[in-house]
Amino acid sequence: MDVQTYPELEKASQAAAAIPLPGRTVQMDLSGVSFMDSSGLKLLLLLRRRLEAAGGHLTVTGLQHQPAALLLLTETHALLTAGAPRETPGHGSALPAPGRGPGGR
């Protein structure tokens, strides 16, 4: 999820957000995403805002190391993973303990 894939993903997110899902949680599996830049983060936050405006909620799961590190660095990890099942190493992301950075420090 980066600046090159953003236009295509933005169209898909607009279509997904147009589906009436009042009060529902949309769970987005990002296990196939190994890299995300600020464009990908912007897309997730935009989709989250659209869903919440309709009474819904977005939860992301399956974060690999780099996307998880980006969410931790930008302090959006808790915002986008709230309500998601806790992932264990080898099953989705191996996330550092709460309060620790991507390097475990």
Helices and strands as residue ranges (DSSP letters): H 6-18, E 25-29, H 38-53, E 57-61, H 65-73, H 77-81
